[in-house]
Amino acid sequence: MTGVTIIAPPLRRPAVRTSRGILGVVLIGQFMAILDVSIVNVAAPTIRTDLAASGSGLQLIIAGYTVAYAMLLITGARLGGLTGPRRMFLLGLAVFTAASLACGLAGSETALIVFRLAQGAGAALMVPQVLSVIQLRFEGTARARALSAYSAVLAGGIVAGQVLGGALVTADLFGTGWRPVFLVNVPIGVALLVAGARLLPKDHVPRDQGVDLPGLVILSAAVSLLVVPLVLGHERHWPLWGWVSMGAGVALVAVFVPVERRARHPLIPGRLLRAPGLVPATIAIFMAMLTWGGFLFAVALHLQGGLGDDPLRAGLTFAPGAAGFAVVSLTWRRLPERLHRALIPAGFTMAAAGYLGIAGVLSGGGHGEPWLEVLLAVSGAGLGAAYSPLFTVALARVAPADAPDASGLLATTLQLGQVVGVAALGTLFLGLGASAHAIGVTGVVLTVLALAGAACAVPLLTRGGARRRS
């Protein structure tokens, strides 16, 4: 790797049993954060009735979490670099758990909006530390296994949120209606805090760490200006303020680049971007999350709005896709190593075939069973085959000292990819009338985007593109 080489202090690797405990703690925390992106969606009608929430208020209850989460991820990553991933993970988990309790007990629309924002802020402090812990505390095949489990958690969390949310609202436990979708986090969060305090290794923070405050403010503002209209725009028919906001966000990104070049402690060091494979892998990860997020959103709208499925059935429909993603994420390393990089474009191509098939079976107006379940499994398995190796390639040559910055970059890329996918594909589907024809056209667009993801991954096929020596 060219550029300045930073030699981090040697890290003591944990024993196998302890390492499993460490991985379990951070991945369960990650799962809860992903779960809360989608678990509230199915509870929305009940929340609106119970709290007499306005349409805009309900929108902020659902989207406020994602907005706070996305805009603060870079901040959370930098704070983890300054204070250590253990300390920041536990702080973020504590905030997330307390905010979940407050959400479950909220008595008004305003209170629930505020607590949802706090919940998103807690997740943003916690989530970037997951990749940092994996990068710092695991190496070789152990790191590859940990990243595979991480990928499976990301895939399953979104689908599990819809299924669990539907089950909890339908059960109406003790007449509490929607409140268990938040309260379910509380006992898990408390247990994780206890386990994390015991298992997570103590932090070793380099003394020369600093913060690029101007860069942090500019980048956080840029992400906010981009994410807010992407999250709220399609519900409000893309008002002028949304386009102005996104334009201002792009302009701030342009300002951020020269500010970073002059910073003593840049948020995204140049040596990080020169790490072999990181940039093309990050772009491909963005494309993978764009298609996955947009696909889940558009098909969920079609199943519930066009075909009349209840939230629980709609959530369960996605189970084969999540299972395919998870199984491949956990087993791809069993293939010969010479095939690992080739899995990435092959996986995108397989996902594209699945999307095209789903477009065909749903455009006829019915559920398309049993082919729908088969094609969901195909598309999920394809994305799993692309996604997990991408993380291994992206982080393979990142120095331990740059782990927090790499974590912030990848976590933000994941969230932005999902938000852009929901906004773009959701707008396309709704703009075409939310019909069987609309889901067919959306599926074709998803196919094209997945093939574009395969093209983005082509530079990773060569050993030089993915594992070039210093």
C-alpha positions as CSV (number, residue, x, y, z in Angstrom):
1,M,0.0,0.0,0.0
2,T,1.4,3.4,-1.0
3,G,1.5,6.4,1.3
4,V,2.3,6.7,5.0
5,T,2.4,3.5,6.9
6,I,1.0,3.5,10.4
7,I,2.0,0.7,12.7
8,A,-0.6,0.2,15.4
9,P,0.4,-1.2,18.8
10,P,0.1,-5.0,18.8
11,L,-3.3,-6.3,19.9
12,R,-3.8,-9.2,22.1
13,R,-6.1,-11.7,20.3
14,P,-8.9,-13.1,22.4
15,A,-9.3,-16.8,23.1
16,V,-11.8,-18.7,20.9
17,R,-14.6,-18.8,23.5
18,T,-14.1,-15.1,24.4
19,S,-13.9,-14.1,20.7
20,R,-17.3,-15.8,20.2
21,G,-18.7,-13.8,23.1
22,I,-17.3,-10.6,21.7
23,L,-18.8,-11.3,18.3
24,G,-22.1,-12.3,19.7
25,V,-22.4,-9.0,21.7
26,V,-21.6,-6.7,18.9
27,L,-23.7,-8.6,16.3
28,I,-26.8,-8.7,18.5
29,G,-26.4,-4.9,19.0
30,Q,-26.1,-4.5,15.2
31,F,-29.2,-6.7,14.7
32,M,-31.3,-4.6,17.1
33,A,-30.3,-1.4,15.3
34,I,-31.2,-2.9,11.9
35,L,-34.4,-4.4,13.2
36,D,-35.7,-0.9,14.3
37,V,-35.4,0.4,10.8
38,S,-38.4,-1.7,9.7
39,I,-40.1,-3.0,12.8
40,V,-42.1,0.2,13.3
41,N,-43.5,0.2,9.8
42,V,-46.1,-2.4,10.5
43,A,-47.2,-0.8,13.7
44,A,-47.8,2.6,12.0
45,P,-51.7,2.3,11.7
46,T,-52.0,1.3,15.4
47,I,-49.7,4.1,16.5
48,R,-51.7,6.7,14.5
49,T,-55.0,5.6,16.1
50,D,-53.7,5.3,19.6
51,L,-51.8,8.7,19.7
52,A,-54.1,10.5,17.2
53,A,-50.9,11.2,15.2
54,S,-51.0,13.4,12.2
55,G,-49.8,12.2,8.8
56,S,-46.6,14.2,9.1
57,G,-46.1,13.2,12.7
58,L,-46.4,9.5,11.8
59,Q,-43.9,10.0,9.0
60,L,-41.4,11.5,11.5
61,I,-42.0,8.6,13.9
62,I,-41.1,6.1,11.2
63,A,-38.4,8.1,9.4
64,G,-36.8,10.0,12.3
65,Y,-34.8,7.0,13.4
66,T,-33.3,6.5,10.0
67,V,-32.5,10.2,9.6
68,A,-30.7,10.5,13.0
69,Y,-29.0,7.1,12.4
70,A,-27.7,8.0,9.0
71,M,-26.6,11.6,9.7
72,L,-24.6,10.6,12.9
73,L,-22.8,7.5,11.7
74,I,-19.6,9.3,10.7
75,T,-19.7,11.1,14.1
76,G,-20.1,7.8,15.9
77,A,-17.2,6.3,14.0
78,R,-14.9,9.3,14.8
79,L,-15.9,9.2,18.5
80,G,-15.1,5.5,18.5
81,G,-11.6,6.3,17.1
82,L,-11.1,9.0,19.8
83,T,-12.3,7.1,22.8
84,G,-12.2,3.5,21.8
85,P,-14.8,1.2,20.2
86,R,-15.7,-0.6,23.5
87,R,-16.6,2.6,25.3
88,M,-18.6,4.0,22.4
89,F,-20.4,0.8,21.7
90,L,-21.6,0.5,25.3
91,L,-22.6,4.2,25.4
92,G,-24.5,3.9,22.2
93,L,-26.2,0.7,23.4
94,A,-27.2,2.4,26.7
95,V,-28.7,5.4,24.8
96,F,-30.5,3.0,22.4
97,T,-31.9,0.9,25.2
98,A,-33.1,3.9,27.3
99,A,-34.7,5.5,24.2
100,S,-36.4,2.2,23.3
101,L,-38.0,2.2,26.8
102,A,-39.0,5.8,26.5
103,C,-40.6,5.1,23.0
104,G,-42.5,2.2,24.5
105,L,-43.9,4.4,27.3
106,A,-44.5,7.5,25.2
107,G,-47.9,9.1,25.7
108,S,-47.9,11.6,22.8
109,E,-46.9,12.0,19.2
110,T,-44.3,14.6,20.0
111,A,-42.7,12.5,22.7
112,L,-42.4,9.5,20.4
113,I,-40.8,11.6,17.7
114,V,-38.2,12.9,20.1
115,F,-37.4,9.4,21.5
116,R,-37.2,7.9,18.0
117,L,-34.5,10.5,17.2
118,A,-32.7,9.6,20.4
119,Q,-32.9,5.9,19.5
120,G,-31.4,6.6,16.1
121,A,-28.6,8.6,17.7
122,G,-27.8,5.7,20.0
123,A,-27.7,3.3,17.1
124,A,-25.3,5.7,15.2
125,L,-22.9,5.7,18.2
126,M,-23.1,1.9,18.5
127,V,-23.1,0.5,14.9
128,P,-19.8,1.8,13.6
129,Q,-18.0,0.1,16.4
130,V,-19.1,-3.3,15.2
131,L,-16.9,-3.3,12.2
132,S,-14.1,-1.6,14.2
133,V,-14.2,-4.5,16.8
134,I,-14.1,-7.1,14.0
135,Q,-11.2,-5.3,12.2
136,L,-9.2,-4.9,15.4
137,R,-9.9,-8.1,17.3
138,F,-10.0,-10.7,14.5
139,E,-7.6,-11.7,11.7
140,G,-7.3,-14.1,8.9
141,T,-10.1,-16.7,8.6
142,A,-11.5,-15.6,11.9
143,R,-12.1,-12.2,10.5
144,A,-13.7,-13.6,7.3
145,R,-16.1,-15.7,9.5
146,A,-17.0,-12.7,11.6
147,L,-17.7,-10.6,8.5
148,S,-19.8,-13.4,7.0
149,A,-21.9,-13.4,10.2
150,Y,-22.1,-9.6,10.0
151,S,-23.5,-9.8,6.5
152,A,-26.1,-12.4,7.5
153,V,-27.2,-10.2,10.4
154,L,-27.7,-7.2,8.1
155,A,-29.8,-9.3,5.7
156,G,-31.9,-10.9,8.4
157,G,-32.5,-7.8,10.5
158,I,-34.6,-5.9,7.9
159,V,-36.9,-8.9,7.2
160,A,-37.1,-10.0,10.8
161,G,-38.3,-6.5,11.7
162,Q,-41.3,-6.8,9.4
163,V,-42.1,-10.3,10.7
164,L,-41.6,-9.6,14.4
165,G,-43.4,-6.2,14.2
166,G,-46.4,-7.9,12.6
167,A,-46.4,-10.7,15.2
168,L,-46.2,-8.3,18.1
169,V,-48.9,-6.0,16.9
170,T,-51.2,-8.9,16.0
171,A,-50.6,-10.5,19.5
172,D,-51.6,-7.2,21.2
173,L,-49.8,-8.4,24.4
174,F,-51.8,-7.4,27.5
175,G,-53.6,-4.8,25.4
176,T,-50.4,-2.8,24.8
177,G,-50.9,-2.7,21.0
178,W,-47.8,-1.2,19.3
179,R,-45.7,-0.6,22.4
180,P,-43.9,-4.0,22.5
181,V,-42.2,-3.2,19.1
182,F,-40.0,-0.9,21.2
183,L,-40.1,-2.5,24.6
184,V,-38.7,-5.8,23.1
185,N,-35.3,-4.0,22.9
186,V,-35.1,-3.3,26.6
187,P,-34.3,-6.7,28.2
188,I,-32.0,-7.6,25.3
189,G,-30.2,-4.2,25.6
190,V,-29.8,-4.6,29.4
191,A,-28.4,-8.1,29.0
192,L,-26.0,-6.9,26.3
193,L,-24.7,-4.1,28.5
194,V,-23.9,-6.6,31.2
195,A,-22.3,-9.0,28.8
196,G,-20.5,-6.3,26.9
197,A,-18.9,-4.8,30.1
198,R,-17.5,-8.3,30.8
199,L,-16.5,-9.5,27.4
200,L,-15.5,-6.5,25.2
201,P,-11.7,-5.9,25.4
202,K,-10.4,-2.7,26.9
203,D,-9.7,0.0,24.4
204,H,-6.2,1.0,23.2
205,V,-6.4,4.5,21.8
206,P,-3.4,5.9,20.0
207,R,-2.2,9.2,21.7
208,D,-1.9,11.1,18.4
209,Q,-5.6,10.7,17.6
210,G,-7.5,14.0,16.9
211,V,-10.7,15.2,15.3
212,D,-11.2,17.2,12.2
213,L,-14.1,19.3,13.6
214,P,-14.7,21.4,10.4
215,G,-14.7,18.3,8.3
216,L,-17.0,16.5,10.7
217,V,-19.5,19.4,10.7
218,I,-19.4,19.7,6.9
219,L,-19.8,16.0,6.2
220,S,-22.6,15.5,8.8
221,A,-24.5,18.4,7.4
222,A,-24.0,17.1,3.8
223,V,-25.3,13.6,4.8
224,S,-28.3,15.2,6.6
225,L,-29.2,17.4,3.6
226,L,-29.1,14.4,1.4
227,V,-30.8,11.9,3.7
228,V,-33.8,14.0,4.9
229,P,-35.3,14.6,1.5
230,L,-34.6,11.1,0.3
231,V,-36.4,9.7,3.4
232,L,-39.4,12.1,3.3
233,G,-39.5,13.2,-0.3
234,H,-41.6,10.4,-1.9
235,E,-44.3,10.8,0.8
236,R,-44.5,14.5,0.1
237,H,-44.4,14.3,-3.7
238,W,-40.8,15.6,-4.0
239,P,-41.3,19.3,-3.0
240,L,-38.9,22.0,-4.1
241,W,-37.2,22.2,-0.7
242,G,-36.1,18.6,-1.1
243,W,-34.3,19.2,-4.4
244,V,-32.7,22.4,-2.9
245,S,-31.6,20.3,0.1
246,M,-30.0,17.6,-2.0
247,G,-28.3,20.2,-4.2
248,A,-26.9,21.8,-1.0
249,G,-25.7,18.4,0.2
250,V,-23.8,17.7,-3.0
251,A,-22.2,21.2,-2.8
252,L,-21.1,20.5,0.8
253,V,-19.5,17.3,-0.3
254,A,-17.5,19.3,-2.9
255,V,-16.4,21.7,0.0
256,F,-15.5,18.7,2.2
257,V,-12.8,17.4,-0.2
258,P,-10.4,20.4,0.0
259,V,-11.1,20.8,3.7
260,E,-10.0,17.2,4.3
261,R,-6.8,17.6,2.3
262,R,-5.7,20.3,4.7
263,A,-6.8,18.6,7.9
264,R,-4.2,17.3,10.3
265,H,-6.6,14.4,11.3
266,P,-8.9,13.9,8.3
267,L,-12.1,11.9,8.7
268,I,-11.2,9.8,5.6
269,P,-7.4,9.7,5.4
270,G,-5.9,9.4,1.9
271,R,-4.1,6.2,2.8
272,L,-7.5,4.6,3.6
273,L,-8.8,5.4,0.1
274,R,-5.5,3.9,-1.3
275,A,-6.0,0.6,0.4
276,P,-6.3,-2.0,-2.4
277,G,-9.8,-2.9,-3.2
278,L,-11.5,-0.5,-0.8
279,V,-13.0,2.0,-3.2
280,P,-14.4,-0.4,-5.8
281,A,-15.7,-2.7,-3.0
282,T,-17.4,0.3,-1.3
283,I,-19.1,1.3,-4.6
284,A,-20.3,-2.3,-5.1
285,I,-21.5,-2.5,-1.5
286,F,-23.6,0.7,-2.2
287,M,-25.1,-0.9,-5.3
288,A,-25.9,-4.1,-3.4
289,M,-27.7,-2.2,-0.6
290,L,-29.5,0.0,-3.2
291,T,-31.0,-3.0,-4.9
292,W,-31.8,-4.8,-1.6
293,G,-33.4,-1.9,0.1
294,G,-35.4,-0.8,-2.9
295,F,-36.5,-4.4,-3.7
296,L,-37.8,-5.0,-0.1
297,F,-39.6,-1.7,0.0
298,A,-41.3,-2.0,-3.5
299,V,-42.3,-5.6,-3.1
300,A,-43.6,-5.0,0.4
301,L,-45.8,-2.2,-0.9
302,H,-47.1,-4.4,-3.7
303,L,-47.9,-7.4,-1.4
304,Q,-49.7,-5.3,1.2
305,G,-51.3,-2.6,-1.1
306,G,-51.8,-4.5,-4.3
307,L,-52.4,-8.0,-3.1
308,G,-54.0,-7.3,0.3
309,D,-51.5,-9.3,2.4
310,D,-51.4,-8.5,6.1
311,P,-48.0,-7.3,7.5
312,L,-47.2,-10.7,9.0
313,R,-47.8,-12.6,5.8
314,A,-45.9,-10.0,3.8
315,G,-43.0,-10.2,6.1
316,L,-42.9,-14.0,6.0
317,T,-42.9,-13.9,2.2
318,F,-39.4,-12.5,2.3
319,A,-38.1,-15.3,4.6
320,P,-36.7,-17.4,1.7
321,G,-34.7,-14.4,0.4
322,A,-33.3,-13.7,3.9
323,A,-32.5,-17.3,4.4
324,G,-30.7,-17.5,1.0
325,F,-28.7,-14.4,1.8
326,A,-27.8,-15.8,5.3
327,V,-26.9,-19.3,4.2
328,V,-24.6,-18.1,1.4
329,S,-23.1,-15.4,3.7
330,L,-22.1,-18.1,6.2
331,T,-20.8,-20.8,3.8
332,W,-19.1,-19.0,0.8
333,R,-15.7,-19.5,2.3
334,R,-15.9,-23.2,1.8
335,L,-15.3,-22.7,-1.9
336,P,-11.7,-22.7,-3.1
337,E,-10.0,-19.4,-2.4
338,R,-9.3,-18.9,-6.1
339,L,-13.1,-18.5,-6.7
340,H,-13.8,-16.0,-3.9
341,R,-13.4,-12.8,-5.9
342,A,-15.3,-14.3,-8.9
343,L,-18.3,-14.8,-6.5
344,I,-18.9,-11.1,-6.3
345,P,-19.9,-10.3,-10.0
346,A,-21.4,-13.8,-10.2
347,G,-23.6,-13.1,-7.1
348,F,-24.8,-9.8,-8.6
349,T,-25.6,-11.6,-11.8
350,M,-27.6,-14.3,-9.9
351,A,-29.5,-11.6,-8.0
352,A,-30.3,-9.9,-11.3
353,A,-31.7,-13.1,-12.6
354,G,-33.8,-13.4,-9.5
355,Y,-35.1,-9.8,-9.8
356,L,-36.1,-10.4,-13.4
357,G,-37.9,-13.6,-12.6
358,I,-39.8,-11.9,-9.7
359,A,-40.8,-9.1,-12.1
360,G,-42.2,-11.7,-14.4
361,V,-44.2,-13.7,-11.9
362,L,-45.7,-10.6,-10.1
363,S,-46.5,-8.7,-13.2
364,G,-49.3,-11.2,-13.9
365,G,-51.3,-9.8,-10.9
366,G,-51.1,-12.7,-8.5
367,H,-48.6,-13.9,-5.8
368,G,-46.8,-16.1,-8.4
369,E,-46.4,-19.0,-5.9
370,P,-44.5,-21.2,-5.5
371,W,-42.1,-19.5,-8.0
372,L,-42.0,-16.3,-6.0
373,E,-40.4,-18.0,-3.0
374,V,-37.9,-19.8,-5.3
375,L,-36.9,-16.6,-7.0
376,L,-36.7,-14.8,-3.7
377,A,-34.2,-17.4,-2.5
378,V,-32.2,-17.1,-5.7
379,S,-32.0,-13.3,-5.4
380,G,-31.1,-13.4,-1.7
381,A,-28.5,-16.1,-2.3
382,G,-27.0,-14.1,-5.1
383,L,-26.7,-10.9,-3.0
384,G,-25.2,-13.0,-0.2
385,A,-22.6,-14.4,-2.6
386,A,-21.6,-10.8,-3.6
387,Y,-22.0,-9.0,-0.3
388,S,-19.9,-11.0,2.2
389,P,-16.8,-11.3,0.0
390,L,-17.1,-7.6,-0.7
391,F,-16.5,-6.8,3.0
392,T,-13.5,-9.1,3.2
393,V,-12.0,-7.4,0.2
394,A,-12.8,-3.9,1.4
395,L,-11.1,-4.4,4.8
396,A,-8.3,-6.8,3.8
397,R,-5.6,-4.2,3.4
398,V,-6.9,-1.5,5.9
399,A,-4.4,-0.8,8.7
400,P,-5.7,-1.3,12.2
401,A,-5.2,2.4,13.0
402,D,-7.7,3.2,10.2
403,A,-10.4,0.8,11.4
404,P,-12.7,3.4,12.9
405,D,-12.6,5.5,9.7
406,A,-13.2,2.5,7.5
407,S,-16.1,1.5,9.7
408,G,-17.6,4.9,9.4
409,L,-17.2,4.9,5.7
410,L,-18.7,1.5,5.1
411,A,-21.6,2.0,7.7
412,T,-22.5,5.2,6.0
413,T,-22.3,3.7,2.6
414,L,-24.7,0.9,3.7
415,Q,-27.2,3.3,5.1
416,L,-27.1,5.7,2.1
417,G,-27.4,2.8,-0.3
418,Q,-30.5,1.5,1.4
419,V,-32.1,5.0,1.7
420,V,-31.4,5.8,-2.0
421,G,-32.8,2.5,-3.0
422,V,-36.0,3.0,-1.0
423,A,-36.4,6.6,-2.3
424,A,-35.6,5.8,-6.0
425,L,-37.4,2.4,-6.4
426,G,-40.3,3.4,-4.1
427,T,-40.9,6.6,-6.2
428,L,-40.7,4.6,-9.4
429,F,-43.2,2.0,-8.2
430,L,-45.6,4.5,-6.8
431,G,-45.2,6.8,-9.8
432,L,-46.3,4.0,-12.1
433,G,-49.5,3.5,-10.1
434,A,-48.4,0.8,-7.5
435,S,-49.8,-1.8,-9.9
436,A,-48.8,-5.3,-11.1
437,H,-47.3,-3.5,-14.2
438,A,-45.4,-1.1,-11.8
439,I,-43.8,-4.0,-9.9
440,G,-42.8,-5.6,-13.2
441,V,-41.1,-2.4,-14.4
442,T,-39.5,-2.0,-11.0
443,G,-38.1,-5.5,-11.2
444,V,-36.5,-4.8,-14.6
445,V,-34.9,-1.7,-13.2
446,L,-33.6,-3.7,-10.3
447,T,-32.1,-6.2,-12.7
448,V,-30.2,-3.5,-14.5
449,L,-28.9,-2.0,-11.2
450,A,-27.7,-5.5,-10.1
451,L,-25.9,-5.9,-13.4
452,A,-24.3,-2.5,-12.8
453,G,-23.2,-3.7,-9.4
454,A,-21.5,-6.7,-11.2
455,A,-19.7,-4.2,-13.5
456,C,-18.5,-2.2,-10.5
457,A,-17.0,-5.3,-9.0
458,V,-15.0,-6.3,-12.1
459,P,-11.8,-4.4,-10.9
460,L,-11.8,-6.8,-7.9
461,L,-11.4,-9.9,-10.1
462,T,-7.7,-9.4,-10.5
463,R,-5.3,-10.1,-7.6
464,G,-3.8,-6.7,-8.0
465,G,-7.2,-5.0,-7.6
466,A,-8.0,-6.8,-4.4
467,R,-4.8,-7.9,-2.7
468,R,-2.0,-5.8,-4.2
469,R,1.2,-6.0,-2.1
470,S,2.8,-2.9,-0.6
